[in-house]
Amino acid sequence: MRQELKSLPKTLADDVARNLVMVARLLDGEPEEAYQYSRVALRLASRVPAVREAAGFASYMTQRYSEALTEFRAARRMTGRADLWPVMADCERGLGRPERALAMAGEPEVKQLDKAGQVEMRLVAAGARSDMEQFDAAVVTLQSPELASSAVHPWTARLRYAYAEALIAAGRADEAREWFAKAAEADTDGTTNASERLAEIDGVEFTDALDPELAEDEADQADAPVKKRTGDVADDRVIFEDEEDVEEFYDEDDLEIDEEFDGVVPERAEDAEADKAEQAGAKGDARS
């Protein structure tokens, strides 16, 4: 890109470079703003291939597929490179022309792509098959040595994820779960939502801890009566706090509560008296 900008006057090259830097910074998070910067760069230097390519990606990310295709074609004419071929085919899908995307997948330009580009082209072709509701064909399109390989590359997670989605569309959910799991394993950067799709299949539900409604539910649960525990050792006995609780717990047929209860368990009273007599006898023997 620096080499291409050298064809411009120094001041103009600096202005174009600043706009291209902003396109790169904003493209993923704020694509609409990135698009605006790309249009400025395009007005300043429309004959620079890097500018046309940047404008193409900004248009693509904002779903302006017709503009994107125009810019990509211009960049390709200027450079003669084929690396934009897969994204150009995906623009055809975005324009509702999946059959053109499939035709591009069979063109000689595909053989000029590196491994990453060929995988990308395969993903686009499978997407075009799905657009045409040819779901079984989409599954077959993605079956490749790259998919079968255990090695992890930057495109591995996306390829496995696309294959799992194709299996779902083809009605093969059991197989799809395995590939969502493999995609999640390879997706260390979070480029897909494979983990969420896997949890969805397994019936696991996630809750937002910052959800106000969830916070209210937790507050209601905190205010609800709970069983109290006595001493340091937990037990299952319920300690009632007022007479109303006691009245609700006991029926009329239950034993009456003895208000003069001295704390001695009735069945142990005789044993207590025997202990006292034995202690008195022991004291008498000591005096004699």
Rosetta blueprint (number, residue, H / E / L):
1 M L
2 R H
3 Q H
4 E H
5 L H
6 K L
7 S L
8 L L
9 P L
10 K H
11 T H
12 L H
13 A H
14 D H
15 D H
16 V H
17 A H
18 R H
19 N H
20 L H
21 V H
22 M H
23 V H
24 A H
25 R H
26 L H
27 L L
28 D L
29 G L
30 E L
31 P H
32 E H
33 E H
34 A H
35 Y H
36 Q H
37 Y H
38 S H
39 R H
40 V H
41 A H
42 L H
43 R H
44 L H
45 A L
46 S L
47 R L
48 V L
49 P H
50 A H
51 V H
52 R H
53 E H
54 A H
55 A H
56 G H
57 F H
58 A H
59 S H
60 Y H
61 M H
62 T L
63 Q L
64 R L
65 Y H
66 S H
67 E H
68 A H
69 L H
70 T H
71 E H
72 F H
73 R H
74 A H
75 A H
76 R H
77 R H
78 M H
79 T H
80 G L
81 R L
82 A L
83 D L
84 L L
85 W H
86 P H
87 V H
88 M H
89 A H
90 D H
91 C H
92 E H
93 R H
94 G H
95 L L
96 G L
97 R L
98 P H
99 E H
100 R H
101 A H
102 L H
103 A H
104 M H
105 A H
106 G L
107 E L
108 P H
109 E H
110 V H
111 K H
112 Q H
113 L L
114 D L
115 K H
116 A H
117 G H
118 Q H
119 V H
120 E H
121 M H
122 R H
123 L H
124 V H
125 A H
126 A H
127 G H
128 A H
129 R H
130 S H
131 D H
132 M L
133 E L
134 Q L
135 F H
136 D H
137 A H
138 A H
139 V H
140 V H
141 T H
142 L H
143 Q L
144 S L
145 P H
146 E H
147 L H
148 A H
149 S L
150 S L
151 A L
152 V L
153 H L
154 P L
155 W L
156 T H
157 A H
158 R H
159 L H
160 R H
161 Y H
162 A H
163 Y H
164 A H
165 E H
166 A H
167 L H
168 I H
169 A H
170 A L
171 G L
172 R L
173 A H
174 D H
175 E H
176 A H
177 R H
178 E H
179 W H
180 F H
181 A H
182 K H
183 A H
184 A H
185 E H
186 A H
187 D L
188 T L
189 D L
190 G L
191 T L
192 T L
193 N L
194 A H
195 S H
196 E H
197 R H
198 L H
199 A H
200 E H
201 I H
202 D H
203 G L
204 V L
205 E L
206 F L
207 T L
208 D L
209 A L
210 L L
211 D L
212 P H
213 E H
214 L H
215 A H
216 E H
217 D H
218 E H
219 A H
220 D H
221 Q H
222 A H
223 D H
224 A L
225 P L
226 V L
227 K L
228 K L
229 R L
230 T L
231 G L
232 D L
233 V L
234 A L
235 D L
236 D L
237 R L
238 V L
239 I L
240 F L
241 E L
242 D L
243 E H
244 E H
245 D H
246 V H
247 E H
248 E H
249 F H
250 Y L
251 D L
252 E L
253 D L
254 D L
255 L L
256 E L
257 I L
258 D L
259 E L
260 E L
261 F L
262 D L
263 G L
264 V L
265 V L
266 P H
267 E H
268 R H
269 A H
270 E H
271 D H
272 A H
273 E H
274 A H
275 D H
276 K H
277 A H
278 E H
279 Q H
280 A H
281 G H
282 A H
283 K H
284 G H
285 D H
286 A H
287 R H
288 S L
